[in-house]
Amino acid sequence: MNRVVYSTDQGRHCPECSYPIDECHCKKQAAAPAGDGIVRLQLETKGRKGKGVTLITGLPLAGAELKKLAKELKQRCSTGGAIKNGVVEIQGDQRKVLEQTLQAKGYTVKLSGG
């Protein structure tokens, strides 16, 4: 399959959508997920050799905003974590600290699971 990488008329092109970099459609698709407006905190230990991880789902953020919030939450809990498929994972049982922090930021928070 032939894709344009560079054009003398328009300059560099995106390798995914073949549009010029200024008009790339790939980055625009990373929109915030639609949900019910409730942020849910859940403790999960399955598949983690007994180690608990707090999952944060339902955040109406995407991309850089989600990364920035995840970094702030990890610093608040003084622990590590990751973002996987729009779900923020914080190491350990941090539900109470995260609940207070997210409520202070104006989110509606519910504890889900066990």
N, C-alpha and C positions, 0 to 999 in steps of 0.2 A: 504494500500500500504506500503510495507516494504522498508525503505530507510536506507542505511548504515550511521551511525552517527560517528562511530569510528572503525578503523581497526588497529590491532596490526602491520600490515605491513606498512601502509601508514599514520597512525595517524588520525587526525580529518578530517571529510568530510563536504562539504557544504550541508546544508539542502535543498537547491533549486535544484542544478544540480547533486548532489551525487558524484561529483569528489572530490579528495583531495583538501584541502584549497589552497595549492600551485598552483594547476592546475585548479582552479575554472573558469568556463566559464561565470558565471553571471556578474562578474565585468568587463569583457572584452567587453560585449555587450553595455555598457554605452558609446558609441562613440558619437562624436560631430554630430549634425544633419546637413544633407546636405542642402544647400540653394543656393540662387543666389548671396551671398556675400554682401548683403545690409542689414544693421541694420535699422529697422523701429521703430519709436517712435510714440505712439498713446495715446491720452487721452481718457479714458473710464469712464463713470459715471453710466451706466446702471447696475441695480441690486446692487447699492452701496449706496442707500438712498441719492443721490445727491452729494456724496463725489467723487472727481476726483482722478483717479489713472493713472499714466503714465505707459504704457506697452512697454517693450523693447523686440522685437522679431527679429529673424534672427541672433542671436549671434552664431558664429561658435565654441562654447565652450560647454563642458559638465562636469558634476561632480564637482570636487573640484575647477577647474579653473573658472567655472561659479559662484560658491559660492563666490570665492575670488573677482571677478569683481563686483558682486552684492553688497558685503560688502563695497567695495571702492566707488561705486556709491552712496550708501545710506549715507556714511559719507560725501561725497562731497556735497550732497543736504541737509544734516543735518535733515534727516527724516527717517522714517521706510520703510519697504518693505518686499517682499517675492519672492520666486521662485516657480512657479507652472507650471509643465509640460514643463520645458525649457524656460518659459517666465518669465522675471524679471518684477516685479511690484514695482513701487516706489510711495509712497503716495504723492498726490498733483500734480499740473501741473508743472512738472520739465523739460519740453521738451527742452527749450533753454539751460539750464545748462548741461543737459545730452548730447545734440547735440555737444556742444563745447568740453566736456570732452571726448566723444567717438571719435570725429574727431582728437583730440590731440593724441589719442592712435592708430590712423591709420585706423580706420573703416570708411567705406562709410556709411553715415547716411542720411536717408530721414524721413521727417515728414509725417505721413499717417493719414487718418481720417480727422475730422473737424477741 
